Amino acid sequence: MDYKITGYEPAKLFHYFEEISAIPRESGNEKQISDYLVAFAKDHGLWVYQDDVHNVIIKKAASAGAEDKPAVMLQGHIDMVCDKLGSVEHDFTKDGIDLVVTDGVLTANGTTLGADNGIAVALMLTVLDDDSLAHPALECVFTTDEESGLVGAETLDKSQIDARTMINLDSEEEGVATVSCAGGVVVTYTRPITREHKSGSVLTLEISGLLGGHSGADIHLERGNGNLIMARIVERLMIAGEPALVSFNGGTKDNAINRECKAVLVYADHAAAEAAAQIAKGIIADVTAELEVFDPGFTCTVEIADDAEVEAMDQKSALALIRALRLAPNGVIRRNVATDGSVEVSSNIGVVATSDDEVKIMLSPRSSITSLQNEFKDRLQTLADVLGFDAKFEFEYPGWSYAEHSPVREVFVESYRELFGSELRIESIHAGLECGLFAEALHGLDAIAVGPTLSDVHTPDESMELASAERFYELLIDVLKRLAA
């Protein structure tokens, strides 16, 4: 293939990234990329394991002289969050990512880039492909469906893994090592609805331009959530004039802060719809001012179409939906004020979807403290019960606790200091990582999460600094060399 990323070393790292970017790999659609990895292993004469959900493990023997050193696991996930701008035509089930290189920064053309966590896949393939490197025995673990709730890591048969040192490659800031993370769960509210025929003037509200972001890593940035802003507007309109709600749709992923939302309401006539439009514009002006610092790109269009025939939601269900969105906790719930003020509990209302006969809300609560996570789940169940929603809790994953003693952390700190002349920052994150599931299953696991600099993951603004990827590869192979010594 013709490669767009040139002039960076090692060239194979970026070539592999381009090759996997050409393969659709949305969560739940990973067979093609999984088979690509199996073929790679067979072509290179390496031991390979593939399970029914398309997880892959590739093992490579230690380099000469390191045969007696403990094995090391490199790990990352092969799926990606698939999101795009509304104006972009892209089918994630069959289209590869259209990569764009600008001034040393890699992005995609109006879609998510997939560097989260495609760069991990490319890093592992590059290491496996280079027989000149010094390293202990390597076990490269490629997991599936991470973005939907760490499904692949949970279901993987971990008896296939001998290593008790783990380098997770799903971190997003060069010079930072993650050593603990939050646990989480996906909560889905559903409620059946009925519809009745209405005629009149339709008012359409459409929010766009929000920054969005990762519901764990970016939750503290006070960015606007399109679902919540729209619920605020619609609630005020319901109080003012009792419209009928036709539809309310926003977001595609529970773990992404929602950037876009669209609601359609129907009024008896144009005058009523025009009065509602003026109320909506007043609220929009307020929100614009409120988000001026945190989310300056916010816009909301207001349009009226007369002589419409629609099927509207029953009023009781419409009220329940809007009340759930107004009352469900969202954003930072609790911080650790005793230490660094880091987020301990949060929630994200990521998806709202109305169909012909059902309304659905998807939330992503997180906590680094199990008891607080359980208490928060109880609160969400109570809210569902009060408002008449069925609540389903699934894809739950554990947090990963900080270890006072970590040999692999010490090696990374020493390597980083000697290579770059500065100190590696050690931190905990509020996002979920697969390390928790591996630590729970593999007794005595010593783990760390590291990676090059990525920005705005889970959004169409996602980017990767190519020079950062170069430096991170240098760090990774130096650490493996030290572990082989």
MARGULO-474394 format. One record per residue (C-alpha): x, y, z. Coordinates in nm, 4 decimals. Each point is the difference from the previous one (the first is absolute). Layout:
// MARGULO-474394
[site [X Y Z]]
...
This chain:
// MARGULO-474394
[site [0.0000 0.0000 0.0000]]
[site [0.1034 0.3650 -0.0369]]
[site [0.0881 0.1291 0.3456]]
[site [-0.0921 0.3530 0.1074]]
[site [0.2180 0.0040 0.3132]]
[site [0.3599 0.0411 -0.1131]]
[site [0.3182 0.1343 0.1548]]
[site [-0.0555 -0.1522 0.3428]]
[site [0.1837 -0.2919 0.1627]]
[site [-0.0316 -0.2844 0.0217]]
[site [-0.1825 0.0081 -0.3315]]
[site [-0.1647 -0.3367 0.0711]]
[site [-0.1783 0.1420 0.3053]]
[site [-0.1873 0.2502 -0.2117]]
[site [-0.0450 -0.2406 -0.2895]]
[site [-0.1699 -0.2470 0.2314]]
[site [-0.2205 0.2765 0.1348]]
[site [-0.1093 0.0880 -0.3519]]
[site [-0.0666 -0.3645 -0.0841]]
[site [-0.2264 -0.0580 0.2988]]
[site [-0.1695 0.3369 -0.0608]]
[site [-0.1135 -0.1368 -0.3350]]
[site [-0.1889 -0.2794 0.1795]]
[site [-0.3428 0.0786 0.1530]]
[site [0.0185 -0.0807 0.3714]]
[site [-0.2917 0.1483 0.1862]]
[site [-0.0779 -0.1715 0.3294]]
[site [-0.1794 -0.3246 -0.0841]]
[site [0.1369 -0.0045 -0.3549]]
[site [0.3533 -0.1237 0.0628]]
[site [0.0222 -0.3288 -0.1901]]
[site [0.1849 0.1510 -0.2966]]
[site [0.2675 0.1706 0.2101]]
[site [0.0258 -0.3088 0.2209]]
[site [0.0600 -0.2211 -0.3033]]
[site [0.2598 0.2497 -0.1224]]
[site [0.1914 -0.0502 0.3266]]
[site [-0.0211 -0.3770 -0.0266]]
[site [0.1329 0.0155 -0.3548]]
[site [0.2841 0.2249 0.1161]]
[site [0.0978 -0.2501 0.2693]]
[site [-0.0039 -0.2930 -0.2394]]
[site [0.2016 0.1915 -0.2587]]
[site [0.2643 0.0682 0.2660]]
[site [0.0019 -0.3535 0.1416]]
[site [-0.1356 0.1112 0.3378]]
[site [-0.2272 -0.1814 0.2454]]
[site [-0.3526 0.1355 -0.0265]]
[site [-0.3298 -0.0487 0.1812]]
[site [-0.3403 0.1324 -0.1121]]
[site [-0.3245 -0.0490 0.1917]]
[site [-0.3672 0.0125 -0.0956]]
[site [-0.0324 0.3742 0.0671]]
[site [0.3117 0.0708 -0.2107]]
[site [0.2464 0.0747 0.2786]]
[site [0.3522 -0.0852 -0.1185]]
[site [0.3182 -0.0908 0.1875]]
[site [0.3319 -0.0129 -0.1843]]
[site [0.3090 -0.1327 0.1781]]
[site [0.3618 0.0502 -0.0953]]
[site [0.2967 -0.1730 0.1642]]
[site [0.2570 0.2058 0.1904]]
[site [0.2954 0.1436 -0.1856]]
[site [0.3363 -0.1715 0.0438]]
[site [0.1265 0.0267 0.3556]]
[site [-0.3394 0.0913 0.1494]]
[site [-0.1489 -0.3474 0.0062]]
[site [0.0053 -0.0117 0.3818]]
[site [-0.1756 0.3349 0.0474]]
[site [-0.3697 0.0155 0.0980]]
[site [-0.2408 0.0384 -0.2902]]
[site [-0.1558 0.3393 -0.0698]]
[site [-0.3520 0.0635 -0.1232]]
[site [-0.0636 0.2876 -0.2410]]
[site [-0.3699 0.0745 -0.0274]]
[site [-0.2451 0.2215 -0.1832]]
[site [-0.3450 -0.0190 -0.1582]]
[site [-0.0738 -0.0315 -0.3700]]
[site [-0.3413 0.1687 -0.0118]]
[site [-0.0648 0.3728 -0.0266]]
[site [-0.2755 0.2486 0.0734]]
[site [-0.1647 0.0857 -0.3315]]
[site [-0.1402 0.3515 -0.0094]]
[site [-0.0167 0.2582 -0.2764]]
[site [-0.1176 0.3456 -0.0832]]
[site [-0.3578 0.0104 -0.1223]]
[site [0.1128 0.1458 -0.3296]]
[site [0.2393 -0.2867 -0.0764]]
[site [-0.0973 -0.3037 -0.2069]]
[site [0.1759 -0.3009 0.1531]]
[site [-0.1102 -0.3599 0.0548]]
[site [0.2017 -0.1410 0.2906]]
[site [-0.1068 -0.3552 -0.0878]]
[site [0.1924 0.0031 -0.3261]]
[site [0.2035 0.3211 -0.0356]]
[site [0.3535 0.0419 0.1279]]
[site [0.1091 0.3175 0.1746]]
[site [0.1027 0.2846 -0.2301]]
[site [0.3224 0.1193 0.1636]]
[site [0.1224 0.3589 -0.0153]]
[site [0.3527 0.1162 0.0913]]
[site [0.0388 0.3712 0.0766]]
[site [0.3132 0.1523 0.1544]]
[site [0.0995 -0.3190 0.1776]]
[site [-0.3468 -0.0741 0.1350]]
[site [-0.2080 -0.2943 -0.1184]]
[site [-0.3782 0.0357 -0.0186]]
[site [-0.2863 -0.1499 -0.1986]]
[site [-0.2239 0.1657 -0.2556]]
[site [-0.3091 0.0768 0.2082]]
[site [0.0019 -0.3236 0.2022]]
[site [0.1662 -0.1419 0.3049]]
[site [0.3606 -0.0959 -0.0706]]
[site [0.0175 -0.3291 0.1895]]
[site [0.3424 0.0717 0.1499]]
[site [-0.1865 -0.1037 0.3137]]
[site [0.1116 -0.2750 -0.0082]]
[site [0.1335 -0.0692 -0.3483]]
[site [0.3383 0.1384 0.0982]]
[site [0.0331 -0.2883 0.2496]]
[site [-0.0635 -0.2506 -0.2778]]
[site [0.2609 0.1662 -0.2224]]
[site [0.2530 0.0131 0.2848]]
[site [-0.0369 -0.3694 0.0750]]
[site [0.0219 -0.1026 -0.3640]]
[site [0.3152 0.2091 -0.0445]]
[site [0.1663 -0.1597 0.3019]]
[site [-0.1003 -0.3494 -0.1114]]
[site [0.1293 0.0698 -0.3512]]
[site [0.3487 0.1111 0.1107]]
[site [0.2383 -0.2883 0.0764]]
[site [0.2814 0.2412 0.0878]]
[site [-0.1609 0.1122 0.3267]]
[site [0.1043 -0.1241 0.3444]]
[site [-0.3014 -0.1101 0.2037]]
[site [-0.1298 -0.2685 0.2367]]
[site [-0.2581 -0.2460 -0.1257]]
[site [-0.2892 0.2092 -0.1317]]
[site [-0.3723 -0.0664 0.0254]]
[site [-0.1875 0.2543 -0.2096]]
[site [-0.3671 0.0065 0.0955]]
[site [-0.2472 0.1638 -0.2407]]
[site [-0.3469 0.0319 0.1538]]
[site [-0.3368 0.0768 -0.1542]]
[site [-0.3035 0.2072 0.0900]]
[site [0.1851 0.2142 0.2535]]
[site [-0.1959 0.3119 -0.0859]]
[site [-0.3325 -0.1729 0.0705]]
[site [0.0999 -0.1016 0.3513]]
[site [0.3296 -0.1936 -0.0047]]
[site [-0.1856 -0.3056 -0.1293]]
[site [0.2939 -0.1715 -0.1680]]
[site [0.2298 0.0354 0.2990]]
[site [-0.2708 -0.1360 0.2268]]
[site [-0.0715 -0.3098 -0.2096]]
[site [0.3597 -0.0821 -0.1009]]
[site [0.1329 -0.3305 0.1340]]
[site [0.2805 0.1431 0.2095]]
[site [0.1487 -0.3432 0.0668]]
[site [0.1610 0.0512 -0.3418]]
[site [0.2168 0.2728 0.1577]]
[site [0.3172 -0.0838 0.1930]]
[site [0.1332 0.3537 0.0485]]
[site [-0.0399 0.1806 0.3318]]
[site [0.1416 0.3276 -0.1291]]
[site [-0.2433 0.2004 -0.2114]]
[site [0.0581 0.3081 -0.2164]]
[site [-0.3394 0.1321 -0.1058]]
[site [0.0285 0.2317 -0.3019]]
[site [-0.3320 0.1800 0.0407]]
[site [0.1148 0.3227 0.1646]]
[site [-0.0213 0.3339 -0.1771]]
[site [0.2688 0.2372 0.1270]]
[site [0.3693 -0.0321 -0.0660]]
[site [0.2069 0.0349 0.3145]]
[site [-0.2783 -0.1311 0.2223]]
[site [-0.0388 -0.3509 0.1374]]
[site [-0.3392 -0.1098 0.1261]]
[site [0.0100 -0.2287 0.3024]]
[site [-0.3671 -0.0291 0.1027]]
[site [-0.3422 0.0661 -0.1508]]
[site [-0.3712 0.0103 0.0665]]
[site [-0.2499 -0.2790 -0.0425]]
[site [-0.3226 0.0487 -0.1898]]
[site [-0.3280 -0.1386 -0.1261]]
[site [-0.2404 0.0700 -0.2859]]
[site [-0.3523 0.0873 0.1135]]
[site [-0.2848 -0.0132 -0.2490]]
[site [-0.3439 0.1459 0.0775]]
[site [-0.2857 -0.1095 -0.2256]]
[site [-0.3692 0.0795 0.0017]]
[site [-0.2716 -0.1032 -0.2460]]
[site [-0.1890 0.2830 -0.1694]]
[site [-0.3168 0.0334 -0.2006]]
[site [-0.0537 0.2445 -0.2832]]
[site [-0.2958 0.1967 -0.1282]]
[site [-0.0545 0.1917 -0.3207]]
[site [0.0435 0.3772 0.0189]]
[site [-0.0245 0.2772 -0.2569]]
[site [0.1238 0.3558 0.0250]]
[site [0.3319 0.1845 -0.0014]]
[site [0.3205 -0.1861 0.0756]]
[site [0.2788 0.1634 0.1988]]
[site [0.3442 -0.1579 -0.0559]]
[site [0.2905 0.0746 0.2330]]
[site [0.3478 -0.1216 -0.0922]]
[site [0.3106 0.0385 0.2157]]
[site [0.3500 -0.0253 -0.1461]]
[site [0.3513 0.1364 0.0403]]
[site [0.0688 -0.1325 0.3484]]
[site [0.3474 -0.1347 0.0719]]
[site [-0.1115 -0.3285 0.1537]]
[site [0.2760 -0.2267 0.1223]]
[site [0.0721 -0.3104 0.2047]]
[site [-0.2514 -0.0502 0.2785]]
[site [0.2742 -0.0896 0.2460]]
[site [0.3100 0.1906 -0.1014]]
[site [-0.1833 0.3219 -0.0933]]
[site [-0.2941 -0.0015 0.2423]]
[site [0.1619 0.2655 0.2229]]
[site [0.0327 0.2556 -0.2818]]
[site [-0.3607 0.1268 0.0352]]
[site [-0.0768 -0.0533 -0.3660]]
[site [-0.3592 0.0237 -0.1101]]
[site [-0.2096 -0.3140 -0.0437]]
[site [-0.2429 0.0297 -0.2904]]
[site [-0.2563 -0.2314 0.1583]]
[site [-0.0173 0.2044 0.3194]]
[site [-0.0142 0.3344 -0.1788]]
[site [-0.2820 -0.1234 -0.2212]]
[site [-0.1910 -0.1366 0.2999]]
[site [0.0300 0.3420 0.1642]]
[site [-0.1542 0.1673 -0.3035]]
[site [-0.2758 -0.2565 -0.0499]]
[site [-0.0992 0.0029 0.3660]]
[site [-0.0490 0.3763 -0.0128]]
[site [-0.2075 -0.0348 -0.3151]]
[site [-0.2155 -0.2669 0.1618]]
[site [-0.0665 0.2272 0.2963]]
[site [-0.0824 0.2944 -0.2259]]
[site [-0.2294 -0.1608 -0.2520]]
[site [-0.0349 -0.3794 0.0244]]
[site [0.1259 -0.1012 -0.3432]]
[site [0.0010 -0.3607 -0.1132]]
[site [0.3496 -0.1515 -0.0248]]
[site [0.0623 -0.1874 -0.3249]]
[site [0.3616 -0.1052 0.0474]]
[site [0.3095 0.0622 0.2078]]
[site [0.3323 -0.1436 -0.1187]]
[site [0.3531 0.0753 0.1092]]
[site [0.3300 -0.1849 0.0246]]
[site [0.1222 -0.3354 -0.1245]]
[site [0.2259 -0.1215 0.2847]]
[site [-0.0626 -0.0197 0.3736]]
[site [0.3657 0.0809 0.0682]]
[site [0.0201 0.3137 -0.2153]]
[site [-0.1166 0.3423 0.1176]]
[site [-0.2787 0.0743 -0.2436]]
[site [0.0672 0.2700 -0.2609]]
[site [-0.3214 0.0020 -0.2042]]
[site [-0.3694 -0.0375 0.0741]]
[site [-0.3232 0.0477 -0.1945]]
[site [-0.3542 0.0347 0.1336]]
[site [-0.3242 0.0369 -0.1925]]
[site [-0.3197 0.1378 0.1549]]
[site [-0.3418 0.0673 -0.1503]]
[site [-0.2333 0.2910 0.0799]]
[site [-0.3601 0.0639 -0.0972]]
[site [0.0862 0.2924 -0.2286]]
[site [0.2750 0.2316 -0.1182]]
[site [-0.0641 0.2637 0.2661]]
[site [0.0544 -0.2513 0.2822]]
[site [0.3131 -0.1368 -0.1665]]
[site [0.1366 0.3532 -0.0536]]
[site [-0.0572 0.0887 0.3666]]
[site [0.1853 -0.3159 0.1007]]
[site [0.2840 0.0831 -0.2387]]
[site [0.0497 0.3353 0.1723]]
[site [0.0169 -0.1701 0.3407]]
[site [0.2509 -0.2515 -0.1353]]
[site [0.2182 0.2767 -0.1457]]
[site [0.0127 0.1689 0.3388]]
[site [0.1250 -0.3182 0.1666]]
[site [0.2483 -0.0568 -0.2826]]
[site [0.1422 0.3486 0.0607]]
[site [0.0404 -0.0818 0.3702]]
[site [0.1769 -0.3297 -0.0736]]
[site [0.2279 0.1683 -0.2551]]
[site [0.1143 0.2451 0.2659]]
[site [0.0388 -0.2724 0.2610]]
[site [0.2198 -0.2099 -0.2305]]
[site [0.2041 0.2883 -0.1408]]
[site [0.3169 -0.1140 0.1787]]
[site [-0.0484 -0.3766 0.0126]]
[site [-0.1749 -0.0707 -0.3307]]
[site [0.0041 0.3056 -0.2282]]
[site [-0.1169 -0.1809 -0.3137]]
[site [-0.3519 -0.0757 0.1290]]
[site [-0.2845 0.0762 -0.2388]]
[site [-0.3664 -0.0957 -0.0137]]
[site [-0.2190 0.0554 -0.3044]]
[site [-0.3745 0.0608 0.0283]]
[site [-0.2280 -0.0711 -0.2951]]
[site [-0.3763 -0.0059 -0.0537]]
[site [-0.1859 -0.2015 -0.2641]]
[site [-0.3744 0.0507 -0.0412]]
[site [-0.2715 -0.2392 -0.1147]]
[site [0.1784 -0.3040 0.1407]]
[site [-0.1424 -0.3448 0.0694]]
[site [0.1938 -0.1942 0.2663]]
[site [-0.0256 -0.2839 0.2511]]
[site [0.0735 0.1460 0.3434]]
[site [0.0974 -0.1690 0.3261]]
[site [-0.2589 -0.0345 0.2738]]
[site [0.0277 0.2890 0.2450]]
[site [0.0703 -0.2126 0.3081]]
[site [0.3012 -0.1667 -0.1612]]
[site [0.1281 0.3294 -0.1387]]
[site [-0.0116 0.1544 0.3475]]
[site [0.1730 -0.3033 0.1503]]
[site [0.2801 0.0267 -0.2568]]
[site [0.0637 0.3691 0.0576]]
[site [-0.0217 -0.0358 0.3777]]
[site [0.2473 -0.2877 -0.0050]]
[site [0.2459 0.2101 -0.1978]]
[site [-0.0464 0.2967 0.2320]]
[site [0.0386 -0.2054 0.3183]]
[site [0.2583 -0.2665 -0.0850]]
[site [0.3420 0.1017 0.1379]]
[site [0.2485 0.0995 -0.2671]]
[site [0.3583 0.1215 0.0148]]
[site [0.2280 -0.0025 0.3029]]
[site [-0.1818 -0.1375 0.3045]]
[site [0.2844 -0.0167 0.2525]]
[site [0.3673 0.0952 0.0159]]
[site [0.2800 -0.1208 0.2248]]
[site [0.0447 0.3242 0.1933]]
[site [0.2415 -0.1671 0.2439]]
[site [0.2724 -0.0347 -0.2650]]
[site [0.0139 0.1488 -0.3474]]
[site [-0.3655 0.0751 -0.0694]]
[site [-0.0225 -0.2769 -0.2597]]
[site [-0.3414 -0.1292 -0.1001]]
[site [-0.1253 -0.2947 0.2072]]
[site [-0.3585 -0.0309 -0.1276]]
[site [-0.1570 0.1222 -0.3234]]
[site [-0.2764 -0.0776 -0.2444]]
[site [-0.0601 0.0716 -0.3673]]
[site [-0.3344 0.0008 -0.1799]]
[site [0.1368 -0.1099 -0.3333]]
[site [-0.2946 -0.1176 -0.2112]]
[site [-0.3671 0.0855 -0.0298]]
[site [-0.1985 -0.1710 -0.2740]]
[site [-0.3702 -0.0103 -0.0822]]
[site [-0.1429 -0.2649 -0.2324]]
[site [-0.3550 -0.0773 -0.1048]]
[site [-0.0796 -0.1813 0.3231]]
[site [0.2779 0.0647 0.2507]]
[site [0.2212 0.2646 0.1531]]
[site [0.3529 -0.0828 0.1159]]
[site [0.2562 0.1831 0.2133]]
[site [0.3546 -0.1308 0.0420]]
[site [0.2171 0.1173 0.2887]]
[site [0.3616 -0.0708 0.0900]]
[site [0.0700 0.0383 0.3743]]
[site [0.3561 -0.0480 0.1260]]
[site [0.1714 -0.0198 0.3370]]
[site [0.3399 -0.0935 0.1350]]
[site [-0.1683 -0.1098 0.3258]]
[site [-0.2167 -0.3111 -0.0183]]
[site [-0.2357 0.0978 0.2824]]
[site [-0.0713 0.3378 -0.1603]]
[site [-0.0628 -0.1656 -0.3355]]
[site [-0.2508 -0.2342 0.1615]]
[site [-0.1708 0.2902 0.1791]]
[site [-0.0244 0.1925 -0.3249]]
[site [-0.1531 -0.2985 -0.1764]]
[site [-0.2642 -0.0103 0.2736]]
[site [-0.0812 0.3662 -0.0653]]
[site [-0.0411 -0.0640 -0.3708]]
[site [-0.2272 -0.2963 0.0694]]
[site [-0.2161 0.2146 0.2290]]
[site [-0.0347 0.2678 -0.2668]]
[site [-0.1019 -0.2618 -0.2570]]
[site [-0.2614 -0.1417 0.2377]]
[site [-0.1497 0.3420 0.0746]]
[site [-0.0267 0.1005 -0.3674]]
[site [-0.1144 -0.3350 -0.1369]]
[site [0.3124 -0.1143 -0.1841]]
[site [0.1485 -0.3454 -0.0121]]
[site [0.3691 0.0206 0.1008]]
[site [0.2620 -0.2455 -0.1235]]
[site [0.3534 -0.0040 0.1442]]
[site [0.2557 -0.1782 -0.2195]]
[site [0.3600 -0.0070 -0.1204]]
[site [0.1229 0.0751 0.3510]]
[site [0.3755 -0.0001 0.0488]]
[site [0.2193 0.0414 0.3088]]
[site [0.2335 0.2821 0.0863]]
[site [0.3756 -0.0462 0.0218]]
[site [0.1613 0.0813 0.3324]]
[site [0.3314 0.1784 0.0471]]
[site [0.2936 -0.2271 0.0974]]
[site [0.2532 0.1402 0.2447]]
[site [0.2743 -0.2161 -0.1528]]
[site [0.0199 -0.0421 -0.3772]]
[site [0.3234 -0.1148 -0.1693]]
[site [-0.1286 0.0813 -0.3492]]
[site [-0.0872 0.3519 0.1127]]
[site [0.3533 0.0460 0.1347]]
[site [0.1486 -0.1133 -0.3328]]
[site [-0.2147 0.2463 -0.1942]]
[site [0.0927 0.2850 0.2337]]
[site [0.3725 -0.0738 -0.0368]]
[site [-0.0192 -0.0454 -0.3763]]
[site [-0.1983 0.3187 -0.0542]]
[site [0.2393 0.2033 0.2140]]
[site [0.3078 -0.1254 -0.1864]]
[site [-0.1499 0.0322 -0.3477]]
[site [-0.1684 0.3374 0.0315]]
[site [0.1556 0.1689 0.3018]]
[site [-0.3257 0.0547 0.1875]]
[site [-0.2227 -0.1829 0.2440]]
[site [-0.2800 -0.2331 -0.1027]]
[site [-0.3233 0.1183 0.1598]]
[site [-0.1921 -0.2659 0.1899]]
[site [-0.3756 0.0377 0.0234]]
[site [-0.3364 -0.1669 0.0404]]
[site [-0.2790 0.0567 -0.2503]]
[site [-0.3758 0.0049 0.0208]]
[site [-0.0433 -0.1879 -0.3273]]
[site [-0.0246 -0.3786 -0.0081]]
[site [0.2903 -0.2178 -0.1090]]
[site [0.0240 -0.3707 -0.0668]]
[site [0.2768 -0.0266 0.2611]]
[site [-0.2617 -0.0515 0.2711]]
[site [-0.1384 -0.3141 -0.1629]]
[site [0.3459 -0.1464 -0.0553]]
[site [0.1134 0.0864 0.3535]]
[site [-0.3123 -0.1650 0.1395]]
[site [0.0700 -0.3241 -0.1915]]
[site [0.3815 -0.0189 0.0082]]
[site [0.1190 -0.0117 0.3604]]
[site [0.3009 0.2199 0.0665]]
[site [-0.0234 0.1886 -0.3281]]
[site [0.2293 0.3045 -0.0173]]
[site [-0.1559 0.2400 -0.2491]]
[site [0.0441 0.3450 -0.1472]]
[site [-0.1849 0.1909 -0.2742]]
[site [0.1939 0.2273 -0.2362]]
[site [-0.0236 0.1444 -0.3496]]
[site [0.0709 0.2956 -0.2316]]
[site [-0.1983 0.3218 0.0006]]
[site [-0.3528 -0.0242 -0.1375]]
[site [-0.2559 0.2797 0.0151]]
[site [-0.3800 0.0159 -0.0157]]
[site [-0.0469 -0.3765 -0.0169]]
[site [-0.3520 -0.1278 -0.0654]]
[site [-0.0711 0.3079 -0.2135]]
[site [0.0566 0.0943 -0.3657]]
[site [0.2716 0.2382 0.1272]]
[site [0.2127 -0.2922 0.1221]]
[site [0.3683 0.0475 -0.0808]]
[site [0.3422 -0.1527 0.0615]]
[site [0.3342 0.1783 0.0105]]
[site [0.2246 -0.2005 -0.2320]]
[site [0.3240 0.1094 0.1689]]
[site [-0.1487 -0.1111 0.3313]]
[site [-0.0629 -0.3449 -0.1455]]
[site [0.3645 -0.0090 -0.1129]]
[site [0.1247 0.0858 0.3481]]
[site [-0.2344 -0.2421 0.1673]]
[site [0.1239 -0.2874 -0.2160]]
[site [0.3550 0.0894 0.1044]]
[site [-0.1088 -0.0169 0.3646]]
[site [-0.1806 -0.3312 -0.0446]]
[site [0.2901 -0.1819 -0.1633]]
[site [0.2417 0.1411 0.2591]]
[site [-0.2206 -0.1342 0.2804]]
[site [-0.0152 -0.3429 -0.1653]]
[site [0.3781 0.0057 -0.0345]]
[site [0.0359 0.0765 0.3715]]
[site [-0.2443 -0.2786 0.0910]]
[site [0.2095 -0.2385 -0.2117]]
[site [0.3299 0.0942 0.1680]]
